[in-house]
């Protein structure tokens, strides 16, 4: 998966929102895409233990429980995260990949949950893919999303960015060093190597990317989050949610 080109612009904004804590040598922005939610509770407990606030990008993805991440069965989970003070953005309702632009401002889009053929969505329909997440999240928690979104796979196009901006969403990608690799094959990218790479490479202002669970990875990375946060804090980093422009 590649970082969105929009990440470069986002980093400039984030740099102005770094924590003022005197003991911070830099600020990192930890973000989670829903994924399959298998480690959602483990990750939430780890964040609470380290008093780290993160930004979650939500899509209605399938989970090992046989439901979906924004079904009523996950209401208590999301309510708890709101109470803890995390931030939330859209990841498109159907976790759809943006393939290319089409005439008239439309976007060619392939949904994943449920899987289906590519569709050509007018700008308003693409906006609805983003805002449907907001509707579900608001119904569960009483709180709407923050005005941010992340395209699945980080794949954006000119029309997709324009459509999202028109309905109030700013795109947030991730930093090259912030790609933590939890979706890569564990046989070729073992957890230990991923942790060491992140601790060595991330720098002030970086946006970090993880998932709340990945179907394909045999050795899940989520249990390593505890060590990763401890070691990054040991380097003097603080953590903050993605800044939201007024």
DRENFI-540171 format. One line per 4 residues: number of its first residue (from 1); their letters; for each residue x, y, z of N, C-alpha, C. Coordinates in steps of 0.2 Angstrom, whole numbers. Atoms other than C-alpha are relative to their C-alpha. Example, Ala and Ser with C-alpha at 12.3 -4.5 7.8 and 13.67 -1.06 7.14 Angstrom:
<drengus>
1) as) 4:-6:0:62:-22:39:4:6:0 | -4:-6:-1:68:-5:36:-4:5:3
</drengus>
This chain:
<drengus>
1) xxxx) 4:-6:0:0:0:0:4:6:0 | -4:-6:0:7:17:-4:-3:6:3 | 2:-6:-3:6:34:5:-4:4:-5 | 3:-5:4:-6:47:-2:4:6:-1
5) xxxx) -3:-7:2:1:62:-11:-2:5:5 | 3:-5:-5:-10:72:1:4:0:6 | -4:0:-6:1:67:15:5:5:1 | -5:-5:-1:14:79:11:-3:7:2
9) xxxx) 3:-7:-2:2:94:12:-3:-1:7 | 2:0:-6:-5:87:28:5:1:5 | -6:0:-4:12:86:36:2:8:2 | -1:-7:-1:14:105:34:-5:3:5
13) xxxx) 5:-2:-5:-2:107:44:1:-2:7 | -2:3:-6:3:95:57:5:3:4 | -6:-3:-3:19:104:60:-2:6:5 | 2:-6:-4:10:119:67:-4:-2:6
17) xxxx) 4:2:-5:0:109:79:4:-5:5 | -4:4:-5:14:100:89:-2:2:7 | 1:-1:-7:12:98:107:4:5:3 | -4:-5:-4:18:111:119:3:-3:6
21) xxxx) -3:3:-6:23:99:132:8:1:0 | -8:-2:0:41:104:138:4:-6:-1 | -4:6:0:47:86:139:-1:-4:-7 | 1:3:6:42:82:121:5:3:-5
25) xxxx) -5:-1:5:56:81:108:-4:0:-7 | 3:0:7:43:79:94:-7:-3:1 | 6:3:-1:25:74:91:-2:-4:-6 | 2:5:5:18:59:82:-7:0:0
29) xxxx) 7:1:1:1:56:75:-2:-7:-2 | 2:7:1:-5:38:77:-7:0:-3 | 7:1:3:-19:33:66:-1:-7:-1 | 2:7:1:-29:17:64:-6:0:-5
33) xxxx) 5:2:5:-39:11:49:-4:-6:3 | 4:5:-3:-53:-1:54:3:-7:-1 | -2:7:2:-47:-17:45:-5:-4:2 | 6:5:-2:-56:-32:52:-2:0:7
37) xxxx) 2:-1:-7:-57:-26:70:2:-5:5 | -2:6:-4:-49:-42:77:3:2:6 | -5:-3:-5:-37:-32:88:-3:6:3 | 2:-7:-2:-48:-17:92:0:1:7
41) xxxx) 0:0:-7:-50:-21:110:7:0:3 | -7:0:-3:-32:-25:113:4:7:-2 | -3:-6:1:-27:-9:104:-3:6:4 | 3:-5:-4:-39:2:114:3:-1:7
45) xxxx) -3:1:-7:-32:-6:130:7:3:0 | -7:-2:0:-14:-2:125:0:8:-1 | 0:-7:0:-18:16:120:-2:3:7 | 2:-2:-7:-27:18:137:6:0:5
49) xxxx) -6:1:-4:-12:11:146:5:5:-1 | -5:-5:1:0:23:138:-3:7:0 | 3:-7:1:-12:38:138:1:3:-6 | -1:-3:6:-11:40:120:-6:1:-4
53) xxxx) 6:-1:4:-24:48:109:1:-1:-7 | -1:2:7:-26:42:91:-6:2:-4 | 5:-1:5:-36:45:76:-2:-6:-4 | 2:6:3:-47:32:69:-4:2:-7
57) xxxx) 4:-1:6:-53:31:51:-4:-6:-2 | 5:5:0:-69:21:49:-3:-2:-6 | 4:2:5:-76:10:36:-4:-6:3 | 4:5:-3:-90:-3:38:3:-7:-3
61) xxxx) -3:6:2:-78:-18:36:-2:-6:4 | 2:6:-3:-82:-36:39:5:-2:6 | -4:2:-6:-76:-43:56:0:-7:1 | 0:7:-1:-72:-60:62:-6:-3:4
65) xxxx) 6:2:-4:-88:-60:73:-6:-1:-5 | 5:1:5:-98:-61:56:-4:7:-1 | 4:-6:2:-104:-43:57:5:5:-3 | -4:-5:3:-97:-26:52:2:5:5
69) xxxx) -3:-5:-5:-87:-12:60:-5:5:3 | 4:-5:-2:-101:0:61:-7:-2:1 | 6:3:-2:-115:-12:65:-2:2:7 | 2:-2:-6:-125:-9:81:4:-4:6
73) xxxx) -4:4:-5:-114:-23:90:6:3:2 | -6:-4:-2:-99:-11:90:-2:7:3 | 2:-7:-3:-109:4:97:4:1:6 | -3:-1:-6:-101:2:114:7:1:-1
77) xxxx) -7:-1:2:-84:1:107:2:7:-2 | -1:-7:2:-85:17:98:-2:5:5 | 2:-5:-5:-94:26:112:6:1:5 | -6:0:-5:-79:21:124:5:4:-3
81) xxxx) -5:-4:3:-67:28:111:-1:8:0 | 1:-7:0:-76:44:110:1:3:7 | -1:-2:-7:-76:46:129:7:1:2 | -8:0:-1:-57:43:129:3:6:-3
85) xxxx) -3:-6:3:-55:58:118:4:-1:-7 | -3:2:7:-49:50:101:-4:5:-5 | 3:-3:6:-53:58:84:-2:-5:-5 | 3:5:5:-62:50:70:-2:3:-7
89) xxxx) 1:-2:7:-63:51:51:-3:-5:-4 | 3:4:5:-71:43:36:5:-4:-4 | -4:4:4:-63:28:27:-4:-3:-6 | 5:2:5:-78:27:15:-4:-6:3
93) xxxx) 5:5:-3:-93:16:20:2:-7:-3 | -1:7:3:-89:1:8:7:-1:-1 | -7:1:0:-70:3:10:2:-1:-8 | 0:1:7:-70:6:-9:7:3:-2
97) xxxx) -6:-3:3:-54:9:-19:-2:4:-6 | 1:-5:5:-53:24:-30:4:-2:-6 | -4:3:6:-47:18:-47:2:5:-5 | -2:-5:4:-48:33:-58:-5:5:-1
101) xxxx) 5:-5:1:-57:49:-63:-4:-2:-6 | 5:1:5:-72:49:-75:-2:7:-2 | 2:-7:2:-79:64:-85:-6:2:5 | 5:-3:-4:-90:76:-76:1:0:7
105) xxxx) -2:0:-7:-81:75:-60:-2:-6:4 | 2:6:-3:-86:57:-57:7:-4:2 | -5:4:-2:-75:44:-49:-1:-8:-1 | 1:8:1:-73:25:-54:3:-3:7
109) xxxx) -1:2:-7:-74:16:-37:-2:-7:0 | 1:7:-1:-73:-2:-33:-1:-2:8 | 2:1:-7:-82:-7:-16:3:-7:2 | -2:7:-3:-75:-21:-5:-5:-3:5
113) xxxx) 5:3:-5:-89:-23:8:-7:3:-1 | -1:6:3:-99:-30:0:4:1:-7 | -4:0:6:-87:-34:-15:-4:1:-6 | 4:0:6:-93:-29:-31:4:3:-6
117) xxxx) -3:-2:6:-89:-23:-49:1:8:1 | -1:-7:0:-82:-5:-52:-6:4:-1 | 6:-5:1:-95:9:-51:3:7:-2 | -2:-7:1:-94:26:-58:-5:4:4
121) xxxx) 4:-4:-4:-100:38:-45:1:7:-1 | 0:-7:0:-105:56:-47:3:3:6 | -3:-3:-6:-97:68:-35:-4:-1:6 | 4:0:-6:-112:68:-24:-1:-7:3
125) xxxx) 1:7:-2:-113:49:-23:7:-2:4 | -7:2:-4:-94:48:-18:0:4:7 | 1:-3:-7:-98:61:-4:-4:-4:4 | 4:4:-5:-112:50:2:4:-6:2
129) xxxx) -4:5:-2:-99:36:3:4:2:7 | -3:-3:-6:-90:47:16:-5:1:5 | 5:-2:-5:-105:54:25:-4:-5:3 | 4:6:-3:-114:37:27:4:-2:7
133) xxxx) -4:2:-6:-100:33:40:-1:5:5 | 2:-5:-5:-104:49:49:-6:-1:3 | 7:1:-2:-122:45:49:0:-6:6 | 0:6:-4:-119:28:57:4:2:7
137) xxxx) -3:-2:-6:-106:35:69:-4:4:5 | 4:-5:-4:-117:49:75:-6:-4:3 | 5:3:-3:-131:37:78:2:-4:6 | -3:4:-6:-120:26:89:2:4:6
141) xxxx) -4:-3:-6:-111:39:99:-3:7:1 | 3:-7:-1:-121:56:97:5:5:-2 | -5:-4:3:-105:63:89:2:-1:-7 | -2:1:7:-101:66:71:7:-1:-1
145) xxxx) -7:0:1:-84:63:63:3:6:0 | -4:-6:1:-71:75:62:1:1:-8 | 1:-1:8:-70:83:44:7:-2:-3 | -6:3:3:-56:72:39:-2:-7:-3
149) xxxx) 1:7:3:-55:56:28:6:-3:-3 | -6:4:2:-43:43:22:-3:-5:-6 | 2:5:5:-45:34:5:3:-7:1 | -3:7:0:-43:15:6:6:-1:-4
153) xxxx) -6:1:3:-25:11:1:3:7:-2 | -3:-7:1:-21:30:1:-1:2:-7 | 1:-1:7:-27:30:-17:-5:6:-1 | 5:-6:2:-35:47:-22:1:2:-7
157) xxxx) -1:-3:7:-38:56:-38:-2:7:1 | 2:-7:0:-41:74:-42:-8:1:1 | 7:0:-1:-60:71:-43:-2:-2:7 | 2:3:-7:-61:61:-27:2:5:5
161) xxxx) -1:-6:-5:-52:75:-17:-4:6:-1 | 5:-6:1:-63:88:-25:-7:-1:3 | 7:2:-2:-79:78:-21:0:1:8 | -1:0:-7:-73:76:-3:0:7:3
165) xxxx) -1:-7:-2:-68:94:-1:-7:3:0 | 7:-3:1:-85:99:-7:-5:-1:5 | 5:2:-6:-94:90:7:4:0:7 | -2:-1:-6:-82:95:20:6:-4:3
169) xxxx) -5:5:-2:-68:82:21:7:1:-3 | -7:-1:2:-49:85:21:3:-7:0 | -3:6:0:-39:70:16:7:0:4 | -6:1:-5:-26:63:28:4:-7:-2
173) xxxx) -3:6:2:-13:51:21:5:-3:6 | -5:2:-5:3:45:31:7:1:-2 | -7:-2:2:21:48:31:4:-7:-2 | -3:6:2:33:36:23:3:-4:5
177) xxxx) -3:4:-6:42:31:39:-6:-2:5 | 5:2:-4:25:30:47:-4:-6:-2 | 3:7:2:19:15:37:3:-5:4 | -3:4:-5:21:3:51:0:-8:-3
181) xxxx) -1:6:4:19:-12:39:-5:-6:3 | 4:6:-3:5:-22:49:-4:-4:-5 | 4:4:5:-3:-27:33:4:-4:-5 | -5:4:4:13:-35:25:0:-7:3
185) xxxx) 0:7:-2:16:-53:26:5:-1:6 | -5:1:-6:24:-58:43:6:-4:-2 | -6:4:1:35:-71:35:6:4:-3 | -5:-4:3:45:-57:25:1:6:4
189) xxxx) 0:-6:-4:41:-43:37:-2:-1:8 | 2:2:-7:42:-50:55:-1:6:5 | 1:-5:-5:36:-40:70:6:4:2 | -6:-3:-3:53:-37:77:3:5:-5
193) xxxx) -3:-5:5:59:-29:61:-4:6:-1 | 5:-6:1:44:-18:59:1:5:6 | -1:-5:-6:46:-11:77:7:3:0 | -7:-3:0:65:-8:75:0:5:-6
197) xxxx) 0:-5:6:62:1:58:-4:6:2 | 3:-6:-2:49:12:66:3:4:5 | -3:-3:-5:58:16:81:6:4:-3 | -6:-3:3:74:20:70:-2:6:-4
201) xxxx) 1:-4:5:65:30:57:-5:6:1 | 5:-5:-1:50:40:63:3:7:2 | -3:-7:-3:53:59:66:-6:4:1 | 5:-5:-2:43:74:72:-5:1:-5
205) xxxx) 5:-2:4:27:77:64:-3:-6:-5 | 2:5:4:25:60:56:-7:-3:2 | 7:3:-1:8:52:53:1:-8:0 | -1:7:0:9:33:58:-7:-3:-2
209) xxxx) 6:4:3:-3:20:50:0:-7:3 | 1:7:-2:-9:4:58:-8:-2:-1 | 7:2:1:-26:-6:57:-2:-3:7 | 3:3:-6:-37:-13:70:-1:-8:-1
213) xxxx) 0:7:1:-34:-30:63:1:-1:-8 | -1:2:7:-28:-38:46:-1:-7:-1 | 2:7:1:-35:-54:39:6:-4:-2 | -5:4:3:-20:-59:29:7:-1:4
217) xxxx) -6:1:-4:-6:-57:42:0:-6:5 | 0:6:-4:-2:-73:51:2:1:7 | -3:-2:-6:8:-65:65:-2:7:2 | 2:-7:0:-2:-50:70:4:5:4
221) xxxx) -5:-5:-3:7:-34:74:-3:4:6 | 3:-4:-5:-5:-27:86:3:-1:7 | -3:1:-7:2:-35:102:7:4:0 | -6:-4:0:18:-25:97:-1:7:2
225) xxxx) 1:-7:0:10:-9:99:2:3:7 | -2:-1:-7:14:-9:118:7:2:0 | -7:-1:0:32:-10:115:2:6:-4 | -1:-5:4:32:2:101:-1:7:3
229) xxxx) 2:-6:-4:23:16:111:5:2:5 | -5:-2:-5:35:14:125:7:2:-2 | -6:-2:3:50:15:114:0:7:-3 | 1:-7:3:44:30:105:0:5:5
233) xxxx) 0:-5:-6:40:39:121:7:0:3 | -7:0:-3:58:34:127:4:4:-5 | -4:-5:4:64:44:112:-2:7:1 | 2:-7:-1:55:59:118:-6:2:-4
237) xxxx) 6:-2:4:40:58:107:-7:1:4 | 7:-1:-2:22:64:112:-4:-2:-6 | 5:2:5:6:59:103:-6:5:0 | 6:-4:0:-8:69:97:-5:-2:-6
241) xxxx) 5:2:6:-24:67:86:1:5:-6 | -1:-4:6:-24:74:68:-4:7:2 | 3:-7:-1:-27:93:70:-6:1:-5 | 6:-2:4:-44:99:63:0:7:-1
245) xx) 1:-8:1:-45:116:55:-7:2:2 | 6:-3:-2:-58:127:61:-4:3:-6
</drengus>
